[in-house]
Amino acid sequence: DAKTTQPNSMESNEEEPVHLPCNHSTISGTDYIHWYRQLPSQGPEYVIHGLTSNVNNRMASLAIAEDRKSSTLILHRATLRDAAVYYCILRDRWGNNRLAFGKGNQVVVIP
Amino acid sequence: EAQVTQNPRYLITVTGKKLTVTCSQNMNHEYMSWYRQDPGLGLRQIYYSMNVEVTDKGDVPEGYKVSRKEKRNFPLILESPSPNQTSLYFCASSISDGEKLFFGSGTQLSVL
């Protein structure tokens, strides 16, 4: 199964952009790149996903490297509510759905 | 409201007493999955189901059973719970492969 690698933790100042990296060097052509986050005492929530092109939504932007071996989740203006564990995972479009979330990246937002 | 509903929210039981954690989704999703979350280990997949009557093992299936008799329900069964199954459990669903996952609020299970 394709795996991802993320930093264990990161700090960011409030109201500044945050760039969360993710390496997935063994990604296959049919893998979507998904990002989820988990706030304290809650279930994970979807943030964004993409296949090849960069993606934007109201929560964040996803920048995907041209070779697709890495991606970056961008929070444009961090708020205290963005303090969470962020997970980068790969989802196979065609049936292999053994999803490995890993330990994620703990983002701390400093007021 | 579109949601994944897990019950119960908290459960304390004793070793060997069979239990079932229910999961239901109201979005007509094909894919459903169970995860457990333990400190320092992140989220680990227990079982998943691609559709009715189709289930498969995840990374940590030992000691668990699942069934998918109806599209909306995906119960997690612990036939003989042991203390090492004390954990926070999450159910999730998505419309199909590759699409975004919706998670339930979690079930905190303690096995004494």
Interface residues (C-beta under 8 A of the other chain):
Chain A: Y32 H34 Y36 Q42 G43 P44 E45 Y46 H49 Y87 R91 D92 R93 W94 G95 N97 R98 L99 A100 F101 G102 K103 G104
Chain B: Y31 S33 Y35 G40 L41 G42 L43 R44 Q45 Y48 M50 D56 G58 D59 F90 A92 D97 G98 E99 K100 L101 F102 F103 G104 S105 G106
